Amino acid sequence: MGSDLIKSKNTNDSNGFKALKGLANGVIYVDYENIYKRLQDYGKNIIELNLVKKMKQYFLEKGINVVDFIIYANFDEKDFHTSYHQTYLQGLGVATKHTPNNGKNSSDIQLVVDAMKSLYTCDIIDVFIVLSSDRDMLPLIQAIKQASKITYLITTRTGFERSMMNVPNFHEYIEDILGLSLEDINRTDSEEEKIEFNDDDLESAKDIISLLISSKIWDKFIKRGKPINFEEYKKHVIKVKRLLPEEIDRLFKIAEMQDWIRLYKFTRDGMQLTGIRAGDKLDEVLASDIFKERFN
């Protein structure tokens, strides 16, 4: 490996490193549906992003030879089934595990069972790499660390609890590995449409956004990465604010012009929908008096 060293938080080495001879052997376990749906925010199929090749190359540069790459998903899902997704992945040389969703966490359970089996029966594995933003993976990672193995947790930048970063030896963002940034997200045409507004309009837009980020739907988006369907959320705003749909569209466009939020395109069940996510200047709303009043 590059320096014949892999940094480990569990080591007693005064330099904070654990020495390994040659390349370390690693296995990648992918909670595929979890990651696939969250990366749809970027408007790209996970295959188009070349996930398998980039993951292997990324870890090889870190001195980790990926000896197995296992993907877990219910491949009967419409998006996967119609595109022969499982066959394509197998053609890339990875193992696929079809996990019919008879229960809520079928993929999670199978992933954990396989990883624990490898932990106790396969001595050649030095590094366990889990690609998932699901908090349910934390007990597995803790068990692997207790067995003195190195753990990597790969998550998306949104849709996971920040406390998860403290459990594995290493935490990385899949966006960094795939070379994605917020600029890659499919923006809607509304960003090109400039509208005139006054100070009252600006305060109304701020009120609409503060309503959004104090809602349960926003909490689910932040913690679980569940995309917010703009048209569905607009129905809620109509009931609460008694505004016309056109006025809500206008206020959201004003908020987007301020970069408090971003409207983008994502795909669900083969349909292209408009989603809402945080803009770069959302903190301005969080710090505003109108937002503080909502929580006091």
C-alpha positions in Angstrom: 0.0 0.0 0.0 1.0 3.6 -0.4 2.7 4.1 3.0 2.1 0.5 4.3 0.0 2.2 7.0 -3.7 2.5 7.7 -4.7 5.0 10.3 -6.7 3.4 13.1 -8.4 5.0 16.2 -8.1 1.7 18.0 -4.3 1.4 17.9 -2.0 2.0 20.8 0.7 3.3 18.4 1.8 6.7 19.5 1.6 8.0 16.0 -2.0 6.8 15.7 -1.3 4.3 12.9 -1.7 0.6 12.6 1.0 -1.1 10.4 -0.1 -3.6 7.8 2.2 -5.5 5.5 1.5 -5.0 1.8 -2.1 -4.3 0.8 -4.9 -4.7 3.3 -7.8 -6.9 2.2 -11.2 -5.2 2.3 -14.8 -6.1 1.6 -17.5 -3.5 0.5 -21.1 -4.1 1.5 -23.6 -1.8 -0.2 -27.1 -1.0 1.0 -28.0 -0.3 -2.6 -31.6 0.9 -2.5 -30.7 3.3 0.4 -27.9 4.9 -1.6 -29.5 4.6 -5.0 -32.5 6.7 -4.0 -30.5 9.4 -2.3 -28.2 9.8 -5.2 -31.2 10.4 -7.5 -31.1 14.0 -6.2 -28.2 14.5 -8.6 -30.3 13.4 -11.5 -27.9 10.5 -12.5 -28.3 6.8 -12.4 -25.8 5.2 -10.0 -24.5 3.0 -12.8 -23.7 6.2 -14.9 -21.7 7.4 -11.9 -19.5 4.3 -12.3 -19.8 3.4 -8.6 -18.1 0.1 -8.6 -14.9 1.1 -10.5 -14.5 4.4 -8.6 -15.0 2.7 -5.2 -12.4 0.0 -6.0 -9.9 2.6 -7.3 -10.5 4.9 -4.3 -9.7 2.2 -1.7 -6.8 0.8 -3.7 -5.2 4.2 -3.5 -5.6 4.0 0.3 -3.8 0.6 0.3 -6.9 -1.6 0.4 -7.4 -4.4 -2.0 -11.2 -5.0 -2.4 -11.5 -8.8 -2.5 -15.3 -8.8 -2.5 -17.9 -6.2 -3.5 -21.5 -7.2 -2.5 -24.7 -5.2 -3.4 -28.0 -5.8 -1.5 -31.3 -4.7 -3.0 -34.8 -5.8 -3.9 -34.2 -6.1 -7.6 -37.9 -6.6 -8.3 -38.3 -2.8 -7.7 -39.5 -1.2 -10.9 -36.4 0.9 -11.5 -34.2 -2.1 -11.2 -36.3 -4.7 -12.9 -37.0 -2.8 -16.1 -33.4 -1.9 -16.6 -32.0 -5.4 -15.9 -30.0 -3.7 -13.1 -28.9 -6.9 -11.4 -27.6 -8.5 -14.6 -25.6 -5.3 -15.4 -24.0 -5.2 -11.9 -23.0 -8.8 -12.1 -21.4 -8.1 -15.4 -19.1 -5.6 -13.5 -17.9 -8.5 -11.4 -19.7 -7.8 -8.2 -21.9 -10.1 -6.1 -25.6 -9.2 -5.9 -28.0 -10.3 -3.2 -31.7 -10.1 -4.1 -33.6 -9.3 -0.9 -37.4 -9.3 -1.4 -38.9 -6.7 0.9 -41.2 -9.1 2.9 -40.0 -7.1 5.9 -39.0 -3.5 6.3 -35.3 -4.1 6.6 -34.6 -7.2 4.5 -31.5 -5.8 2.8 -30.1 -4.5 6.1 -30.6 -7.8 7.9 -28.9 -9.8 5.1 -26.0 -7.4 4.9 -25.4 -7.6 8.7 -25.7 -11.4 8.7 -23.1 -11.7 5.8 -20.7 -9.2 7.4 -20.8 -10.9 10.8 -20.3 -14.3 9.2 -17.2 -13.0 7.3 -16.0 -11.3 10.5 -15.8 -14.6 12.4 -14.9 -17.1 9.6 -12.6 -15.2 7.3 -9.3 -14.1 8.8 -7.9 -12.5 5.7 -10.3 -9.5 5.8 -8.7 -6.5 7.4 -11.1 -3.8 6.5 -15.0 -3.8 6.4 -16.5 -1.0 4.2 -20.2 -0.3 4.6 -21.9 1.9 2.1 -25.2 3.1 3.7 -26.8 6.1 5.4 -29.0 3.9 7.6 -28.4 4.2 11.3 -29.2 0.5 11.6 -25.7 -0.2 10.5 -24.1 1.2 13.6 -24.3 -2.0 15.8 -22.6 -3.9 13.0 -19.8 -1.4 12.8 -19.4 -1.4 16.6 -19.1 -5.3 16.6 -16.5 -5.2 13.8 -14.4 -2.6 15.7 -14.6 -4.7 18.9 -13.0 -7.6 16.8 -10.1 -5.2 16.1 -10.9 -4.8 12.4 -10.9 -1.5 10.6 -14.2 0.0 9.7 -15.2 2.5 7.0 -18.7 4.0 6.8 -19.6 5.7 3.5 -22.7 7.8 3.6 -24.4 10.5 1.5 -23.9 14.1 2.6 -27.6 14.4 3.6 -30.1 12.0 5.0 -28.0 10.5 7.9 -27.5 11.3 11.5 -24.3 13.2 12.2 -23.6 11.1 15.3 -23.0 8.2 12.9 -19.6 9.8 11.9 -18.2 9.1 15.4 -18.6 5.3 15.4 -16.4 3.9 12.5 -12.7 4.3 12.3 -13.3 6.3 9.1 -16.2 8.1 7.6 -16.3 9.3 4.0 -19.0 10.8 1.8 -20.0 8.9 -1.4 -20.2 12.3 -3.2 -16.5 12.9 -2.6 -15.6 9.4 -4.0 -17.8 9.9 -7.0 -16.7 13.5 -7.6 -20.2 15.0 -7.1 -21.1 18.4 -5.7 -24.3 20.4 -5.2 -23.7 22.0 -8.6 -24.4 18.6 -10.1 -28.0 18.5 -8.9 -30.5 19.0 -11.6 -31.9 22.5 -11.0 -35.4 23.4 -12.3 -36.0 26.0 -14.9 -37.2 28.4 -12.2 -33.6 29.5 -11.4 -33.6 31.2 -14.8 -36.9 33.0 -14.2 -36.3 36.3 -12.4 -39.2 38.0 -10.8 -39.6 41.3 -9.1 -40.4 41.5 -5.4 -40.5 43.9 -2.5 -39.5 43.6 1.2 -43.0 42.3 2.2 -42.6 39.5 -0.4 -39.2 38.7 1.0 -40.6 38.4 4.5 -43.4 36.2 3.2 -40.9 34.0 1.4 -38.9 33.7 4.6 -42.0 32.7 6.5 -42.8 30.0 3.9 -39.3 28.6 4.2 -39.3 28.7 8.0 -42.6 26.7 7.9 -40.8 24.1 5.7 -37.7 23.7 7.8 -39.7 23.4 11.1 -41.9 20.6 9.6 -41.8 16.9 10.1 -41.3 16.4 6.3 -38.1 18.4 6.5 -36.9 16.4 9.5 -37.4 13.2 7.5 -35.4 14.7 4.6 -32.5 15.7 6.8 -32.4 12.4 8.9 -33.5 9.8 6.3 -32.8 11.5 3.0 -36.5 11.1 1.9 -36.9 13.6 -1.0 -39.6 16.3 -0.6 -42.1 16.3 -3.4 -42.7 20.0 -4.0 -46.2 19.6 -5.4 -47.3 17.4 -2.5 -45.8 19.8 0.0 -47.5 22.7 -1.7 -50.9 21.2 -0.8 -49.9 21.3 2.8 -49.0 25.0 2.5 -52.3 25.8 0.8 -54.2 24.4 3.8 -52.0 26.1 6.5 -51.5 29.5 4.8 -54.7 29.8 2.8 -52.7 30.9 -0.2 -53.3 30.3 -3.9 -51.0 27.8 -5.6 -49.6 30.5 -7.9 -48.6 32.6 -4.9 -46.8 29.7 -3.2 -44.9 29.1 -6.5 -43.9 32.7 -6.5 -42.7 32.7 -2.9 -40.7 29.6 -3.4 -39.1 31.1 -6.5 -38.2 34.2 -4.4 -36.6 31.9 -1.8 -34.7 30.1 -4.5 -33.4 33.4 -5.9 -32.1 34.1 -2.4 -30.5 30.6 -2.4 -32.3 29.7 0.8 -33.7 26.6 -1.0 -33.1 24.8 -4.2 -35.7 23.2 -6.5 -34.4 20.2 -8.4 -35.6 17.2 -10.5 -35.6 13.7 -9.2 -37.1 10.4 -10.3 -39.5 8.2 -8.4 -41.2 5.2 -9.8 -40.3 6.2 -13.3 -41.8 9.7 -12.9 -39.8 13.0 -12.8 -40.7 15.1 -9.9 -39.7 18.5 -8.4 -37.9 18.3 -5.0 -36.8 20.8 -2.4 -33.5 20.8 -0.7 -31.4 23.3 1.3 -29.7 26.2 -0.5 -26.3 27.6 0.4 -27.8 30.5 2.3 -30.4 28.7 4.3 -28.5 29.6 7.4 -29.7 33.2 6.9 -33.3 32.0 7.5 -32.2 29.9 10.5 -30.7 33.0 12.1 -33.6 35.3 11.3 -36.0 36.6 13.9 -39.0 35.1 12.2 -37.5 31.6 12.5 -36.5 32.0 16.1 -40.1 33.1 17.0 -41.4 29.9 15.5 -39.5 27.9 18.0 -39.9 30.1 21.1 
